[in-house]
Amino acid sequence: MSRPTEHEPFWSPLRIAVFRSLWIASFASNVGTLMQSVGAAWLMTSLTSSALLVALVQTATNLPTFLLALPAGALADILDRRKLLLYSQAWMLVAAGLLGLLTLWGQTSPGILLGLIFALGLGAAMNAPAWQAIVPELVPSKTLPAAVALNSAGFNLARAVGPALGGLLVASFGPAITFLLNAASFVGVLAVLLMWQRPPRETELPPENLVEAIVGGVRYIQHAVDLHNVLVRTSLFLLSASALWALLPLIDRIELAMGPAGYGLLLAFLGLGAVLGAMVLPRLQRAMSTERLLALSTLAYAFGLAAPAIAPSLPLICLGLFLAGISWLVSLSRFNVTVQAVVPEWIRGRALAVYLLVVFGILSLGSALWGALAGWIGLTTTLAVSAGCMLASVALGRPFPLPNTRGLDLTPSMHWAEPNVVGPLLPEQGPVFVTIEYRIDPERAAGFLAAMKDLRRIRSRDGALRWYLLRDTADPTRYVETFMSRNWLEHLRQHERVTVEDRAIEEQARAFHIADQPPVILHFLAESWGERWKPEHPQDHKAEQGLP
């Protein structure tokens, strides 16, 4: 796989055959999905006059994302991502095909329509984390920003084409054709995935089960400061940005009074801006720092929000939407790339699932809030307020800087020595306690304690349930670090999770060690656990492996 030079254009990932094939197939699939959304909405209005049932079409589409985000992310990490994608794409093909056939035969009721739309949403929810997580496997790290931008541009282009094409097809042939074409669009994705030869995972340990993976993902994210910053910055941007998406139909109806054609025109300018954003993003990233780029992007989006409030002029509003489209692509691509860059491969699916949960959650919440505010204080005032909030987000985001990912190496270091074990140990035996004894000059103890704070975060993030740093009351130079893993298998997983970056932090802490020999590392297996647990057989550990 060739590495592109610094000056290669944004389409350089398309030179990689498997990425190019998947990009084309996913674009066709996105067009199919968006055509189907038009067909589903129109069909429901034909089947019932209930406003509730019509509104539930969107609920059935989006609810699975909230229900399955964490399980889907966990499965993307513990299963073969290629196989997971094959199953989810096949599931959506069957659901869309069944919906198309039932509609063609006149057998679709409101309940059946909602059920099959919900089934399609389940497949999309299971597909999303794994789909995003494979991007770093398809392209070199240097082209990851361009690859993410291309995926975003493809979706925005599909959003401009899909609804319009869907409307024409529904008007000409009825809604069934959109469902059947959507089903056909999954065939292309399946064909590319079947041809892709994904390298197998390099580990001798069994994968986590689903519950363990979800708990491990939550624990990792709880202690991942860099990831926290990305999620906060994403939330600050989207909370204000959601106003434009929520109120755009009202801008068309109240400010411009152009009807459906005008609404399509406004969406087209947003989509064109996103496509241009993908084209210029690599050049912008070379020309300025990430923080400056995001600040300028925020200013551009604020103008897009303020333009309808400044004057109900079609050219001004279209210019604002065009700039907002660029900003939308640049900002979300940058956030997405950073999420993928600050987490190692073993947790990437779960991190992306949480990121997607934040994106969809903030967009849904923000849309509701801005819609309610517009009903209270009016459309133009609400847009002006949202533009002010967007500008304020620049200052609010300063305490949460995006991490510098250049040169970040999160590959497994595999530098932990294999523990000395006498006799066989069962994977579920535990808890396991590890102690590391340091000798520290008391005059440098403050620096050592500061360095150990970062080490504590790493231990807790990678699986330690308890962590302590103890000082010997009889010897001021003697410190003992101890941490507890749930069982022996979980401790072995910690050996595989330590990255090259983590090793550098460990070495900073061990630089304070003054003894001639390296720190002494010991492993202990709990044989009793207070009064509540006195195992008589190794299998008894199964009942208490999660304590305390």
HELIX and SHEET records of a PDB file:
HELIX    1   1 SER A   12  ARG A   15  5                                   4    
HELIX    2   2 ALA A   17  LEU A   47  1                                  31    
HELIX    3   3 ALA A   51  ILE A   78  1                                  28    
HELIX    4   4 ARG A   81  LEU A  104  1                                  24    
HELIX    5   5 PRO A  110  ALA A  133  1                                  24    
HELIX    6   6 VAL A  135  LEU A  138  1                                   4    
HELIX    7   7 SER A  141  THR A  143  5                                   3    
HELIX    8   8 LEU A  144  PHE A  173  1                                  30    
HELIX    9   9 ALA A  176  MET A  195  1                                  20    
HELIX   10  10 LEU A  210  HIS A  223  1                                  14    
HELIX   11  11 VAL A  225  LEU A  250  1                                  26    
HELIX   12  12 ILE A  251  LEU A  256  3                                   6    
HELIX   13  13 GLY A  259  ALA A  287  1                                  29    
HELIX   14  14 THR A  290  ILE A  310  1                                  21    
HELIX   15  15 LEU A  314  ALA A  341  1                                  28    
HELIX   16  16 GLU A  345  ILE A  347  5                                   3    
HELIX   17  17 ARG A  348  ILE A  377  1                                  30    
HELIX   18  18 LEU A  379  LEU A  396  1                                  18    
HELIX   19  19 PRO A  442  ARG A  444  5                                   3    
HELIX   20  20 ALA A  445  ASP A  462  1                                  18    
HELIX   21  21 TRP A  488  ARG A  497  1                                  10    
HELIX   22  22 VAL A  500  ARG A  510  1                                  11    
HELIX   23  23 PRO A  538  ASP A  540  5                                   3    
HELIX   24  24 HIS A  541  GLU A  544  1                                   4    
SHEET    1   A 4 ARG A 466  ARG A 471  0                                        
SHEET    2   A 4 ARG A 478  SER A 485 -1                                        
SHEET    3   A 4 VAL A 432  ARG A 439 -1                                        
SHEET    4   A 4 VAL A 520  LEU A 525 -1                                        
END                                                                             
